[in-house]
Structure formats: C-alpha cells, structure tokens
Amino acid sequence: MSRQVQGYFYLALAMLTVGSTVIASKIIASGLPPFTATALRFALALPVFFLLMRASGTRLPKLSGHDRLILVIQAGAGSVGYTTLLISGLSLTSAADASVIIGTLPVVSAAVSILLLRERPGRGLLLAVALASAGVFSIAFTPKATGGSLVGNLLIFLAVICEGLFILLNKRLAADIPPLAQSMLMTGIGFVVSIVPAIFEALFHGFSASAAAAVSYYALVPTVGGFLLWYAGAERVSGTEAALFTALAPVSAVMLAFVILGEPVGFNQIAGIACVLAAVSGLAFAGNHRKLMEGK
C-alpha cells in the first residue's frame, strides 16, 4: 500500500469517527446534561493527551498574554460551546438532520472569515454558501417528517458557528503551537470552563449507563483516536486532498444514524447531503484554483 493510499485510509477513518460523534451525542443527550457530559469528556481525554505529549516529547511553547486569551476564547467556543450546543440540539432534533447541518462547517468557517475579516468573497465561495444554505434549508423546515425540530436544528447551527469561530481564531495565534499540544490545551481549558456549570447540573440531574458509555467513547475514540488518525493521514497527502475528506463526516453521520439509531433517511436528507458535498467540493476547488493563480 502506497503512502498516499495509507493517508486516504487514515483520513477516511478519522472522518468516520467524527461522524460518529453525532450518534454519540444523540445517546448522551438522552441521559446526561450537556455541561456534565462535556466536562466528563475532557476529564477522560486530558490524561491521554498528556501521556501522548510525554511519549512524543512535544513541549508547550512560550505563550504571550494575547495567545493565552485567544486559547481561552477558542476553548470556550470551539470546545465547550460546540459540544454543549451539539448535545442540547440533539436532545430536540434527529441525528440525520444534525449531520447535514454539521457538514456545512467548511463553508460556515469561510463565511465567518468574510464577515469578521472583511475579506472579499469570490464567486466560488458565494456559490458554495448558496449550496450549503440550500442543503440546510432542505431539512431545517421539514422537521415533522424526520423527527427533527426547528429549535434543535438552530442549536446545531449555532454549534457549527462556534466551531467556525474556533478555526478563525486559530489564525490569530502568534505562536506556532504543535497540534498535539494545542489539543491538550483545548481539552484542559475546556474542562476548567465546563466544570463549574457541570457541578450545578449534577445536583439536579442523574445519568444513564448508556450516556456515560457514549461520553467515554466520544472522549477516547473521536477526540483522541480521531486526532491521531487525522494527522497520520494529513502528513501523507496534500492539504487540499485532506480538506476534501472533511466532506465524509456528514455522510458517515447520516449512515450511522440510519444503521445504529434506526432513524429514517428521506429525500430531504439525501438532497441536503448532496448540496453540502457540492458546496465543500466547490469551496476546495475554488481555494486550489486561487492558489494556482497566485503561483503564476
């Protein structure tokens, strides 16, 4: 097996684990409050990341006050905000609908960058935004047929915006932080941010064994295992090739929702996924074309 094919295999497995977070979050939502689940996820993943850093010899760089502030905001939005909103949304809507909305992340990230950084959007990006919007609208306003909810879908979309802010803020870091170190920082800060509301939740809510098992899976397989698989694959292929594999996450989530949860997958989800895949592919093509033109 060639190095490139190995990369494709690792990236596909990584996106499969990412898609499975939707299923895990759906199970978690039925038996644990969002902040409790989030804090428990980080508590389980943090020591594993610490051991990986020790084993690999990865060290934390010296960080300025500016970078420390960005990391705290990143953890609050991309780690805590995303996870709690995802779990809260999935307590109201279907995993299949959530999968379509989560698939818009690359396009939403680009749109957030335009709005906050005042970048001029190209035609390719505008088309990608239109296609992604069509994909979301295809399921957002037909909740009764799929077991979804307009409020739940809105919470999922807010989770995607939080993750988009995380990506945007990452570009504002002055220090070059190794991916493993940054993952550990996000996990540690996320735990600190979520632990206080988690304690208050624990006073009024119980938990189920299935939800606790789903949190353990989320912490160890997608959070840690997905990280290792993604970077093992990314180092074997180009950045453009790796970016295209992110489109597999919503597809795998919809398939897993059907196979594991027994949720119906109708025309609206299929149409939504098709629009989202077209949007992500178009966005990647537009970015690659721009790089080629800049290199001339």
C-alpha positions in Angstrom: 0.0 0.0 0.0 1.5 3.3 -1.1 2.0 6.2 1.4 -0.7 8.2 -0.3 -3.3 5.4 -0.1 -2.4 4.9 3.6 -3.1 8.6 4.0 -6.5 8.3 2.4 -7.3 5.3 4.6 -6.4 7.2 7.8 -8.3 10.3 6.8 -11.4 8.3 6.0 -11.3 6.5 9.3 -10.8 9.9 11.1 -13.9 11.3 9.4 -15.8 8.2 10.3 -15.0 8.9 14.0 -16.1 12.5 13.5 -19.4 11.4 12.0 -19.9 9.0 15.0 -19.8 12.0 17.4 -23.3 12.9 16.2 -24.5 9.4 17.2 -22.7 9.5 20.5 -24.1 13.0 21.3 -27.6 11.8 20.5 -27.2 9.0 23.0 -25.6 11.4 25.5 -28.4 13.8 25.2 -30.9 11.2 26.4 -29.1 10.6 29.7 -26.7 13.4 30.6 -27.0 17.2 30.7 -24.7 19.0 28.3 -22.1 20.6 30.6 -21.7 17.4 32.7 -21.1 15.4 29.5 -18.7 18.0 28.2 -16.6 18.1 31.4 -16.6 14.3 31.7 -15.4 14.1 28.0 -12.5 16.4 28.7 -11.6 14.8 32.0 -11.2 11.4 30.2 -9.3 12.8 27.2 -6.9 15.1 29.0 -4.6 12.5 30.7 -4.4 10.6 27.4 -3.2 13.7 25.6 -0.8 14.4 28.4 0.7 10.9 28.1 0.9 11.3 24.3 2.8 14.6 24.7 5.3 12.9 27.1 5.8 10.0 24.8 6.4 12.1 21.8 8.5 14.7 23.5 6.1 17.5 22.5 6.5 20.7 24.5 4.4 23.7 25.0 5.8 26.9 23.5 6.1 30.1 25.5 2.8 32.0 25.0 2.1 35.7 25.2 -0.9 37.1 27.0 -2.6 37.7 23.7 -2.3 34.0 22.7 -3.5 32.8 26.1 -6.6 34.9 25.7 -7.2 33.5 22.3 -6.8 30.0 23.5 -9.3 30.6 26.3 -11.9 32.0 23.8 -11.2 29.1 21.4 -11.8 26.6 24.1 -14.9 28.3 25.2 -16.3 28.5 21.7 -14.9 25.5 19.8 -14.6 23.0 22.7 -17.3 23.8 25.3 -19.7 25.8 23.1 -19.7 23.3 20.2 -20.1 20.2 22.4 -22.8 21.6 24.7 -24.8 23.1 21.8 -24.5 19.9 19.8 -25.8 17.8 22.7 -28.5 20.3 23.5 -29.6 20.4 19.9 -29.6 16.6 19.6 -32.0 16.4 22.5 -34.5 18.0 20.3 -33.7 17.1 16.7 -32.7 14.0 14.7 -29.1 12.9 14.2 -29.7 12.7 10.5 -30.7 16.4 10.3 -27.9 17.4 12.6 -25.4 15.6 10.3 -26.4 17.7 7.3 -26.0 20.9 9.2 -22.6 20.0 10.7 -21.4 19.2 7.2 -21.6 23.0 6.4 -18.7 23.7 8.7 -16.1 24.4 6.0 -18.5 26.8 4.2 -19.6 28.5 7.5 -15.9 28.9 8.5 -15.2 30.7 5.2 -18.3 32.9 5.7 -17.3 33.8 9.2 -13.9 34.8 8.0 -15.5 37.1 5.4 -17.8 38.7 7.9 -15.2 39.3 10.6 -12.1 39.9 8.5 -13.9 41.8 5.7 -12.4 39.5 3.1 -13.9 39.9 -0.4 -15.7 36.6 -1.3 -15.1 35.1 -4.7 -17.8 33.7 -6.9 -16.8 30.1 -5.9 -17.3 30.9 -2.3 -20.6 32.6 -2.9 -21.8 29.6 -4.8 -20.6 27.3 -2.0 -22.5 29.3 0.6 -25.7 29.2 -1.6 -25.4 25.4 -2.0 -24.7 24.9 1.7 -27.7 27.1 2.6 -29.9 25.1 0.3 -28.7 21.9 2.0 -29.6 23.2 5.4 -33.0 24.6 4.3 -33.9 21.3 2.7 -34.1 19.8 6.2 -34.4 22.7 8.6 -38.1 23.5 7.7 -39.4 19.9 7.4 -38.9 18.7 11.0 -42.0 16.6 11.4 -41.2 14.2 8.7 -37.8 13.3 10.1 -38.2 13.6 13.9 -36.3 16.9 13.8 -37.0 20.3 15.4 -36.5 23.8 14.1 -35.1 24.9 17.5 -32.9 21.8 17.7 -31.6 22.5 14.2 -30.9 26.1 15.1 -28.8 24.9 18.2 -26.8 22.6 15.9 -26.2 25.5 13.5 -25.0 27.7 16.4 -22.6 24.8 17.3 -21.2 25.0 13.8 -20.7 28.8 14.1 -18.8 28.2 17.4 -16.5 25.8 15.6 -16.1 28.3 12.7 -15.0 30.9 15.3 -12.5 28.4 16.7 -11.0 28.0 13.2 -10.9 31.7 12.6 -9.3 32.4 16.0 -6.6 29.8 15.3 -5.3 32.1 12.5 -4.8 34.8 15.1 -2.3 32.9 17.3 1.2 34.4 17.1 2.9 31.3 18.5 3.4 28.1 16.4 1.7 25.6 18.7 2.1 21.9 17.8 -1.2 20.2 17.1 -0.9 17.7 19.9 -0.1 20.5 22.4 -3.0 22.6 21.2 -5.4 19.7 21.5 -4.2 19.2 25.1 -4.6 22.9 25.8 -8.1 22.9 24.4 -9.1 19.9 26.4 -7.6 21.3 29.6 -9.1 24.8 29.3 -12.4 23.3 28.1 -12.5 21.2 31.3 -11.9 24.2 33.5 -14.6 26.2 31.7 -17.2 23.5 31.8 -16.6 22.0 35.3 -18.5 24.7 37.3 -21.8 24.5 35.4 -21.3 20.7 35.3 -21.3 20.6 39.1 -24.5 22.6 39.2 -26.1 20.3 36.7 -25.1 17.2 38.6 -27.0 18.4 41.6 -30.3 18.2 39.7 -29.8 15.5 37.1 -29.0 11.9 37.1 -27.2 9.9 34.4 -27.7 6.7 32.5 -25.1 4.0 31.8 -25.6 4.3 28.1 -24.9 8.0 28.2 -21.8 7.5 30.3 -20.5 4.9 27.9 -21.2 7.3 25.0 -19.2 10.0 26.7 -16.3 7.6 27.2 -16.4 6.7 23.5 -16.6 10.3 22.5 -13.5 11.2 24.7 -11.3 8.3 23.6 -12.2 7.4 20.0 -13.2 10.6 18.1 -11.4 13.1 20.4 -8.1 11.2 20.8 -8.2 8.5 18.1 -9.6 10.9 15.5 -6.8 13.3 16.2 -4.1 10.6 15.7 -5.8 9.3 12.6 -6.2 12.7 11.0 -2.6 13.8 11.5 -1.3 10.4 10.4 -3.3 10.8 7.2 -2.6 14.6 6.7 1.1 14.1 6.7 0.9 11.6 3.8 -1.2 13.7 1.4 -1.6 17.3 0.3 -3.6 19.9 2.2 -6.2 20.1 -0.5 -6.7 16.3 -0.5 -7.0 16.3 3.3 -9.6 19.1 3.2 -11.8 17.2 0.8 -12.1 14.3 3.2 -13.9 16.5 5.7 -16.9 16.1 3.4 -17.1 12.4 4.5 -18.1 13.3 8.1 -21.7 14.3 7.5 -22.2 11.3 5.1 -20.9 8.9 7.7 -23.1 10.5 10.3 -26.2 10.1 8.3 -25.4 6.5 7.5 -24.6 5.7 11.2 -27.9 7.4 12.2 -29.7 5.1 9.9 -27.8 1.9 10.9 -27.3 2.4 14.7 -30.2 4.7 15.7 -32.7 3.4 13.1 -33.6 7.0 12.0 -35.3 7.4 8.7 -33.3 9.0 6.0 -35.6 10.6 3.4 -35.2 12.6 0.3 -34.7 15.9 2.3 -31.5 14.5 4.0 -30.2 13.0 0.8 -30.8 16.3 -1.1 -29.2 18.2 1.8 -26.1 16.0 1.9 -25.8 16.3 -1.9 -25.9 20.1 -1.6 -23.4 20.2 1.2 -21.0 17.9 -0.6 -21.2 20.0 -3.7 -20.6 23.1 -1.6 -17.5 21.7 0.2 -16.1 20.3 -3.1 -16.7 23.7 -4.8 -15.0 25.5 -1.9 -12.0 23.3 -2.1 -11.8 23.7 -5.9 -12.0 27.5 -5.6 -9.3 27.6 -3.0 -7.0 25.3 -5.1 -7.6 27.4 -8.2 -6.8 30.6 -6.3 -3.5 29.1 -5.1 -2.6 28.1 -8.6 -3.3 31.6 -10.0 -1.3 33.2 -7.2 1.6 30.9 -8.0 1.7 32.1 -11.6 
